């Protein structure tokens, strides 16, 4: 005997409109996650720039942020 959830899933996935709605929701979820990741990275880069301006060492920033030496040096030179 099949689980009720499996049967319901098969019924819903057979419906084109329901499948389209699911795909749109998943795309919106992925897009939002990408925007959040981008915003987080921009915030992190701003903090690194401020630490460099304040005179913190690259080694300390590597330890705190997990960024690579090249990433930090790239920020240092692009200001």
Biopython code that builds the backbone (N, CA, C, O; Angstrom):
import numpy as np
from Bio.PDB.StructureBuilder import StructureBuilder

atoms = [
    (1, "UNK", "N", (0.842, -1.181, 0.000)),
    (1, "UNK", "CA", (0.000, 0.000, 0.000)),
    (1, "UNK", "C", (0.891, 1.251, 0.000)),
    (1, "UNK", "O", (1.838, 1.353, 0.780)),
    (2, "UNK", "N", (0.571, 2.189, -0.883)),
    (2, "UNK", "CA", (1.397, 3.387, -1.002)),
    (2, "UNK", "C", (1.042, 4.405, 0.076)),
    (2, "UNK", "O", (-0.099, 4.506, 0.527)),
    (3, "UNK", "N", (2.045, 5.133, 0.460)),
    (3, "UNK", "CA", (1.863, 6.205, 1.420)),
    (3, "UNK", "C", (0.950, 7.275, 0.809)),
    (3, "UNK", "O", (1.054, 7.560, -0.384)),
    (4, "UNK", "N", (0.071, 7.861, 1.598)),
    (4, "UNK", "CA", (-0.865, 8.880, 1.109)),
    (4, "UNK", "C", (-0.132, 10.078, 0.515)),
    (4, "UNK", "O", (-0.597, 10.665, -0.463)),
    (5, "UNK", "N", (0.998, 10.443, 1.091)),
    (5, "UNK", "CA", (1.761, 11.587, 0.587)),
    (5, "UNK", "C", (2.283, 11.310, -0.818)),
    (5, "UNK", "O", (2.288, 12.203, -1.664)),
    (6, "UNK", "N", (2.721, 10.083, -1.072)),
    (6, "UNK", "CA", (3.235, 9.720, -2.392)),
    (6, "UNK", "C", (2.110, 9.794, -3.420)),
    (6, "UNK", "O", (2.300, 10.310, -4.522)),
    (7, "UNK", "N", (0.950, 9.282, -3.056)),
    (7, "UNK", "CA", (-0.199, 9.323, -3.962)),
    (7, "UNK", "C", (-0.572, 10.773, -4.259)),
    (7, "UNK", "O", (-0.816, 11.122, -5.414)),
    (8, "UNK", "N", (-0.619, 11.625, -3.225)),
    (8, "UNK", "CA", (-0.971, 13.038, -3.412)),
    (8, "UNK", "C", (0.072, 13.732, -4.280)),
    (8, "UNK", "O", (-0.274, 14.526, -5.154)),
    (9, "UNK", "N", (1.337, 13.436, -4.043)),
    (9, "UNK", "CA", (2.402, 14.026, -4.854)),
    (9, "UNK", "C", (2.218, 13.675, -6.327)),
    (9, "UNK", "O", (2.345, 14.538, -7.195)),
    (10, "UNK", "N", (1.924, 12.432, -6.602)),
    (10, "UNK", "CA", (1.729, 12.012, -7.994)),
    (10, "UNK", "C", (0.533, 12.703, -8.620)),
    (10, "UNK", "O", (0.572, 13.080, -9.792)),
    (11, "UNK", "N", (-0.524, 12.870, -7.851)),
    (11, "UNK", "CA", (-1.706, 13.571, -8.364)),
    (11, "UNK", "C", (-1.372, 15.019, -8.694)),
    (11, "UNK", "O", (-1.735, 15.521, -9.758)),
    (12, "UNK", "N", (-0.680, 15.684, -7.777)),
    (12, "UNK", "CA", (-0.354, 17.095, -7.986)),
    (12, "UNK", "C", (0.650, 17.293, -9.113)),
    (12, "UNK", "O", (0.521, 18.236, -9.894)),
    (13, "UNK", "N", (1.638, 16.425, -9.209)),
    (13, "UNK", "CA", (2.659, 16.594, -10.244)),
    (13, "UNK", "C", (2.100, 16.293, -11.629)),
    (13, "UNK", "O", (2.689, 16.698, -12.632)),
    (14, "UNK", "N", (0.986, 15.596, -11.699)),
    (14, "UNK", "CA", (0.360, 15.315, -12.984)),
    (14, "UNK", "C", (-0.401, 16.535, -13.500)),
    (14, "UNK", "O", (-0.690, 16.628, -14.693)),
    (15, "UNK", "N", (-0.723, 17.463, -12.612)),
    (15, "UNK", "CA", (-1.463, 18.658, -12.987)),
    (15, "UNK", "C", (-0.485, 19.737, -13.457)),
    (15, "UNK", "O", (0.372, 20.176, -12.689)),
    (16, "UNK", "N", (-0.610, 20.157, -14.702)),
    (16, "UNK", "CA", (0.336, 21.109, -15.287)),
    (16, "UNK", "C", (0.333, 22.448, -14.552)),
    (16, "UNK", "O", (1.394, 23.029, -14.325)),
    (17, "UNK", "N", (-0.823, 22.930, -14.187)),
    (17, "UNK", "CA", (-0.923, 24.222, -13.492)),
    (17, "UNK", "C", (-0.227, 24.157, -12.133)),
    (17, "UNK", "O", (0.494, 25.084, -11.764)),
    (18, "UNK", "N", (-0.431, 23.096, -11.402)),
    (18, "UNK", "CA", (0.198, 22.926, -10.098)),
    (18, "UNK", "C", (1.712, 22.818, -10.246)),
    (18, "UNK", "O", (2.465, 23.392, -9.460)),
    (19, "UNK", "N", (2.141, 22.086, -11.249)),
    (19, "UNK", "CA", (3.579, 21.933, -11.499)),
    (19, "UNK", "C", (4.195, 23.282, -11.855)),
    (19, "UNK", "O", (5.284, 23.608, -11.381)),
    (20, "UNK", "N", (3.506, 24.075, -12.691)),
    (20, "UNK", "CA", (3.994, 25.398, -13.068)),
    (20, "UNK", "C", (4.097, 26.307, -11.834)),
    (20, "UNK", "O", (5.078, 27.034, -11.674)),
    (21, "UNK", "N", (3.088, 26.261, -10.973)),
    (21, "UNK", "CA", (3.106, 27.061, -9.757)),
    (21, "UNK", "C", (4.283, 26.660, -8.863)),
    (21, "UNK", "O", (4.967, 27.522, -8.311)),
    (22, "UNK", "N", (4.512, 25.376, -8.725)),
    (22, "UNK", "CA", (5.636, 24.878, -7.935)),
    (22, "UNK", "C", (6.963, 25.382, -8.507)),
    (22, "UNK", "O", (7.827, 25.851, -7.765)),
    (23, "UNK", "N", (7.118, 25.284, -9.819)),
    (23, "UNK", "CA", (8.369, 25.715, -10.456)),
    (23, "UNK", "C", (8.579, 27.211, -10.272)),
    (23, "UNK", "O", (9.709, 27.650, -10.056)),
    (24, "UNK", "N", (7.520, 27.997, -10.352)),
    (24, "UNK", "CA", (7.643, 29.442, -10.132)),
    (24, "UNK", "C", (8.047, 29.746, -8.689)),
    (24, "UNK", "O", (8.887, 30.610, -8.439)),
    (25, "UNK", "N", (7.445, 29.033, -7.755)),
    (25, "UNK", "CA", (7.798, 29.251, -6.347)),
    (25, "UNK", "C", (9.251, 28.871, -6.084)),
    (25, "UNK", "O", (9.962, 29.571, -5.363)),
    (26, "UNK", "N", (9.682, 27.770, -6.665)),
    (26, "UNK", "CA", (11.076, 27.354, -6.488)),
    (26, "UNK", "C", (12.031, 28.369, -7.092)),
    (26, "UNK", "O", (13.065, 28.666, -6.493)),
    (27, "UNK", "N", (11.716, 28.907, -8.256)),
    (27, "UNK", "CA", (12.558, 29.926, -8.889)),
    (27, "UNK", "C", (12.618, 31.170, -8.001)),
    (27, "UNK", "O", (13.694, 31.732, -7.793)),
    (28, "UNK", "N", (11.471, 31.598, -7.480)),
    (28, "UNK", "CA", (11.441, 32.763, -6.597)),
    (28, "UNK", "C", (12.284, 32.508, -5.349)),
    (28, "UNK", "O", (12.996, 33.402, -4.893)),
    (29, "UNK", "N", (12.210, 31.298, -4.793)),
    (29, "UNK", "CA", (12.998, 30.949, -3.614)),
    (29, "UNK", "C", (14.495, 31.001, -3.921)),
    (29, "UNK", "O", (15.278, 31.534, -3.135)),
    (30, "UNK", "N", (14.888, 30.442, -5.075)),
    (30, "UNK", "CA", (16.306, 30.462, -5.465)),
    (30, "UNK", "C", (16.786, 31.892, -5.736)),
    (30, "UNK", "O", (17.900, 32.259, -5.361)),
    (31, "UNK", "N", (15.942, 32.691, -6.386)),
    (31, "UNK", "CA", (16.306, 34.081, -6.659)),
    (31, "UNK", "C", (16.506, 34.859, -5.360)),
    (31, "UNK", "O", (17.457, 35.630, -5.234)),
    (32, "UNK", "N", (15.611, 34.656, -4.398)),
    (32, "UNK", "CA", (15.732, 35.341, -3.109)),
    (32, "UNK", "C", (17.003, 34.911, -2.387)),
    (32, "UNK", "O", (17.701, 35.744, -1.809)),
    (33, "UNK", "N", (17.302, 33.637, -2.417)),
    (33, "UNK", "CA", (18.530, 33.142, -1.774)),
    (33, "UNK", "C", (19.758, 33.767, -2.426)),
    (33, "UNK", "O", (20.713, 34.120, -1.733)),
    (34, "UNK", "N", (19.742, 33.907, -3.740)),
    (34, "UNK", "CA", (20.874, 34.516, -4.443)),
    (34, "UNK", "C", (21.018, 35.991, -4.064)),
    (34, "UNK", "O", (22.134, 36.477, -3.885)),
    (35, "UNK", "N", (19.898, 36.703, -3.942)),
    (35, "UNK", "CA", (19.960, 38.112, -3.533)),
    (35, "UNK", "C", (20.509, 38.251, -2.116)),
    (35, "UNK", "O", (21.305, 39.147, -1.835)),
    (36, "UNK", "N", (20.081, 37.362, -1.229)),
    (36, "UNK", "CA", (20.571, 37.408, 0.148)),
    (36, "UNK", "C", (22.062, 37.105, 0.215)),
    (36, "UNK", "O", (22.796, 37.742, 0.971)),
    (37, "UNK", "N", (22.506, 36.141, -0.568)),
    (37, "UNK", "CA", (23.930, 35.796, -0.597)),
    (37, "UNK", "C", (24.753, 36.979, -1.116)),
    (37, "UNK", "O", (25.812, 37.288, -0.569)),
    (38, "UNK", "N", (24.263, 37.639, -2.172)),
    (38, "UNK", "CA", (24.960, 38.789, -2.740)),
    (38, "UNK", "C", (25.039, 39.910, -1.711)),
    (38, "UNK", "O", (26.095, 40.517, -1.531)),
    (39, "UNK", "N", (23.910, 40.191, -1.027)),
    (39, "UNK", "CA", (23.879, 41.264, -0.030)),
    (39, "UNK", "C", (24.831, 40.968, 1.123)),
    (39, "UNK", "O", (25.521, 41.862, 1.612)),
    (40, "UNK", "N", (24.865, 39.707, 1.555)),
    (40, "UNK", "CA", (25.776, 39.322, 2.633)),
    (40, "UNK", "C", (27.221, 39.555, 2.210)),
    (40, "UNK", "O", (28.020, 40.097, 2.974)),
    (41, "UNK", "N", (27.553, 39.141, 0.989)),
    (41, "UNK", "CA", (28.925, 39.301, 0.512)),
    (41, "UNK", "C", (29.293, 40.781, 0.417)),
    (41, "UNK", "O", (30.405, 41.169, 0.776)),
    (42, "UNK", "N", (28.362, 41.606, -0.065)),
    (42, "UNK", "CA", (28.640, 43.037, -0.151)),
    (42, "UNK", "C", (28.891, 43.629, 1.228)),
    (42, "UNK", "O", (29.780, 44.463, 1.395)),
    (43, "UNK", "N", (28.111, 43.202, 2.215)),
    (43, "UNK", "CA", (28.317, 43.667, 3.584)),
    (43, "UNK", "C", (29.661, 43.231, 4.126)),
    (43, "UNK", "O", (30.357, 44.003, 4.785)),
    (44, "UNK", "N", (30.022, 41.985, 3.845)),
    (44, "UNK", "CA", (31.314, 41.458, 4.294)),
    (44, "UNK", "C", (32.454, 42.253, 3.663)),
    (44, "UNK", "O", (33.428, 42.587, 4.337)),
    (45, "UNK", "N", (32.332, 42.552, 2.383)),
    (45, "UNK", "CA", (33.391, 43.293, 1.706)),
    (45, "UNK", "C", (33.529, 44.705, 2.271)),
    (45, "UNK", "O", (34.639, 45.223, 2.391)),
    (46, "UNK", "N", (32.419, 45.315, 2.613)),
    (46, "UNK", "CA", (32.464, 46.651, 3.211)),
    (46, "UNK", "C", (33.157, 46.609, 4.576)),
    (46, "UNK", "O", (33.942, 47.499, 4.903)),
    (47, "UNK", "N", (32.872, 45.597, 5.353)),
    (47, "UNK", "CA", (33.529, 45.438, 6.658)),
    (47, "UNK", "C", (35.034, 45.261, 6.462)),
    (47, "UNK", "O", (35.830, 45.860, 7.186)),
    (48, "UNK", "N", (35.423, 44.440, 5.484)),
    (48, "UNK", "CA", (36.847, 44.216, 5.221)),
    (48, "UNK", "C", (37.517, 45.528, 4.812)),
    (48, "UNK", "O", (38.607, 45.848, 5.285)),
    (49, "UNK", "N", (36.869, 46.275, 3.943)),
    (49, "UNK", "CA", (37.437, 47.575, 3.544)),
    (49, "UNK", "C", (37.649, 48.471, 4.769)),
    (49, "UNK", "O", (38.684, 49.122, 4.907)),
    (50, "UNK", "N", (36.649, 48.490, 5.652)),
    (50, "UNK", "CA", (36.765, 49.316, 6.860)),
    (50, "UNK", "C", (37.892, 48.835, 7.768)),
    (50, "UNK", "O", (38.613, 49.650, 8.345)),
    (51, "UNK", "N", (38.050, 47.517, 7.898)),
    (51, "UNK", "CA", (39.144, 46.979, 8.717)),
    (51, "UNK", "C", (40.499, 47.333, 8.125)),
    (51, "UNK", "O", (41.435, 47.673, 8.849)),
    (52, "UNK", "N", (40.598, 47.252, 6.808)),
    (52, "UNK", "CA", (41.862, 47.627, 6.157)),
    (52, "UNK", "C", (42.163, 49.104, 6.378)),
    (52, "UNK", "O", (43.295, 49.484, 6.678)),
    (53, "UNK", "N", (41.130, 49.930, 6.224)),
    (53, "UNK", "CA", (41.302, 51.370, 6.432)),
    (53, "UNK", "C", (41.715, 51.661, 7.872)),
    (53, "UNK", "O", (42.502, 52.574, 8.124)),
    (54, "UNK", "N", (41.186, 50.889, 8.812)),
    (54, "UNK", "CA", (41.516, 51.077, 10.226)),
    (54, "UNK", "C", (42.898, 50.545, 10.576)),
    (54, "UNK", "O", (43.386, 50.749, 11.687)),
    (55, "UNK", "N", (43.530, 49.859, 9.618)),
    (55, "UNK", "CA", (44.893, 49.390, 9.844)),
    (55, "UNK", "C", (45.015, 47.965, 10.335)),
    (55, "UNK", "O", (46.109, 47.537, 10.705)),
    (56, "UNK", "N", (43.903, 47.203, 10.350)),
    (56, "UNK", "CA", (44.011, 45.799, 10.759)),
    (56, "UNK", "C", (44.845, 45.018, 9.745)),
    (56, "UNK", "O", (44.853, 45.330, 8.554)),
    (57, "UNK", "N", (45.531, 44.019, 10.231)),
    (57, "UNK", "CA", (46.395, 43.230, 9.348)),
    (57, "UNK", "C", (45.558, 42.297, 8.472)),
    (57, "UNK", "O", (44.461, 41.881, 8.844)),
    (58, "UNK", "N", (46.099, 41.989, 7.317)),
    (58, "UNK", "CA", (45.446, 41.056, 6.406)),
    (58, "UNK", "C", (45.312, 39.693, 7.071)),
    (58, "UNK", "O", (44.288, 39.027, 6.910)),
    (59, "UNK", "N", (46.318, 39.272, 7.807)),
    (59, "UNK", "CA", (46.257, 37.976, 8.501)),
    (59, "UNK", "C", (45.095, 37.920, 9.486)),
    (59, "UNK", "O", (44.399, 36.908, 9.570)),
    (60, "UNK", "N", (44.887, 38.992, 10.222)),
    (60, "UNK", "CA", (43.781, 39.045, 11.172)),
    (60, "UNK", "C", (42.441, 38.973, 10.425)),
    (60, "UNK", "O", (41.526, 38.270, 10.856)),
    (61, "UNK", "N", (42.332, 39.683, 9.336)),
    (61, "UNK", "CA", (41.085, 39.691, 8.567)),
    (61, "UNK", "C", (40.813, 38.308, 7.974)),
    (61, "UNK", "O", (39.667, 37.863, 7.925)),
    (62, "UNK", "N", (41.865, 37.636, 7.526)),
    (62, "UNK", "CA", (41.722, 36.259, 7.016)),
    (62, "UNK", "C", (41.160, 35.358, 8.114)),
    (62, "UNK", "O", (40.238, 34.578, 7.876)),
    (63, "UNK", "N", (41.717, 35.472, 9.301)),
    (63, "UNK", "CA", (41.274, 34.643, 10.425)),
    (63, "UNK", "C", (39.809, 34.903, 10.759)),
    (63, "UNK", "O", (39.050, 33.966, 11.005)),
    (64, "UNK", "N", (39.418, 36.151, 10.768)),
    (64, "UNK", "CA", (38.062, 36.518, 11.181)),
    (64, "UNK", "C", (37.033, 36.219, 10.091)),
    (64, "UNK", "O", (35.938, 35.745, 10.395)),
    (65, "UNK", "N", (37.367, 36.488, 8.829)),
    (65, "UNK", "CA", (36.364, 36.397, 7.755)),
    (65, "UNK", "C", (36.399, 35.091, 6.980)),
    (65, "UNK", "O", (35.384, 34.678, 6.418)),
    (66, "UNK", "N", (37.548, 34.439, 6.942)),
    (66, "UNK", "CA", (37.671, 33.242, 6.123)),
    (66, "UNK", "C", (37.945, 33.554, 4.655)),
    (66, "UNK", "O", (38.024, 32.644, 3.830)),
    (67, "UNK", "N", (38.089, 34.835, 4.330)),
    (67, "UNK", "CA", (38.446, 35.202, 2.956)),
    (67, "UNK", "C", (39.900, 34.841, 2.699)),
    (67, "UNK", "O", (40.679, 34.634, 3.629)),
    (68, "UNK", "N", (40.249, 34.769, 1.425)),
    (68, "UNK", "CA", (41.629, 34.464, 1.076)),
    (68, "UNK", "C", (42.470, 35.742, 1.051)),
    (68, "UNK", "O", (41.943, 36.854, 1.014)),
    (69, "UNK", "N", (43.759, 35.555, 1.073)),
    (69, "UNK", "CA", (44.691, 36.687, 0.999)),
    (69, "UNK", "C", (44.450, 37.465, -0.295)),
    (69, "UNK", "O", (44.415, 38.695, -0.278)),
    (70, "UNK", "N", (44.284, 36.762, -1.411)),
    (70, "UNK", "CA", (44.063, 37.431, -2.694)),
    (70, "UNK", "C", (42.769, 38.244, -2.706)),
    (70, "UNK", "O", (42.735, 39.346, -3.254)),
    (71, "UNK", "N", (41.707, 37.709, -2.106)),
    (71, "UNK", "CA", (40.442, 38.452, -2.047)),
    (71, "UNK", "C", (40.607, 39.756, -1.265)),
    (71, "UNK", "O", (40.113, 40.809, -1.667)),
    (72, "UNK", "N", (41.303, 39.657, -0.159)),
    (72, "UNK", "CA", (41.498, 40.846, 0.679)),
    (72, "UNK", "C", (42.424, 41.835, 0.010)),
    (72, "UNK", "O", (42.156, 43.036, 0.009)),
    (73, "UNK", "N", (43.503, 41.346, -0.557)),
    (73, "UNK", "CA", (44.424, 42.261, -1.251)),
    (73, "UNK", "C", (43.732, 42.936, -2.433)),
    (73, "UNK", "O", (43.985, 44.107, -2.715)),
    (74, "UNK", "N", (42.866, 42.207, -3.120)),
    (74, "UNK", "CA", (42.104, 42.797, -4.228)),
    (74, "UNK", "C", (41.237, 43.950, -3.741)),
    (74, "UNK", "O", (41.119, 44.968, -4.423)),
    (75, "UNK", "N", (40.639, 43.802, -2.584)),
    (75, "UNK", "CA", (39.841, 44.883, -2.002)),
    (75, "UNK", "C", (40.703, 46.051, -1.606)),
    (75, "UNK", "O", (40.337, 47.210, -1.797)),
    (76, "UNK", "N", (41.859, 45.731, -1.050)),
    (76, "UNK", "CA", (42.778, 46.758, -0.574)),
    (76, "UNK", "C", (43.220, 47.655, -1.741)),
    (76, "UNK", "O", (43.369, 48.868, -1.590)),
    (77, "UNK", "N", (43.422, 47.035, -2.889)),
    (77, "UNK", "CA", (43.921, 47.790, -4.043)),
    (77, "UNK", "C", (42.808, 48.458, -4.834)),
    (77, "UNK", "O", (43.065, 49.408, -5.573)),
    (78, "UNK", "N", (41.566, 47.978, -4.694)),
    (78, "UNK", "CA", (40.463, 48.593, -5.440)),
    (78, "UNK", "C", (39.748, 49.640, -4.596)),
    (78, "UNK", "O", (38.961, 50.438, -5.105)),
    (79, "UNK", "N", (40.036, 49.623, -3.295)),
    (79, "UNK", "CA", (39.492, 50.642, -2.400)),
    (79, "UNK", "C", (38.042, 50.587, -2.303)),
    (79, "UNK", "O", (37.440, 51.385, -1.585)),
]
sb = StructureBuilder()
sb.init_structure("model")
sb.init_model(0)
sb.init_chain("A")
sb.init_seg("    ")
for serial, (resi, resn, name, xyz) in enumerate(atoms, 1):
    if name == "N":
        sb.init_residue(resn, " ", resi, " ")
    sb.init_atom(name, np.array(xyz, "f"), 0.0, 1.0, " ", f" {name:<3s}", serial, name[0])
structure = sb.get_structure()
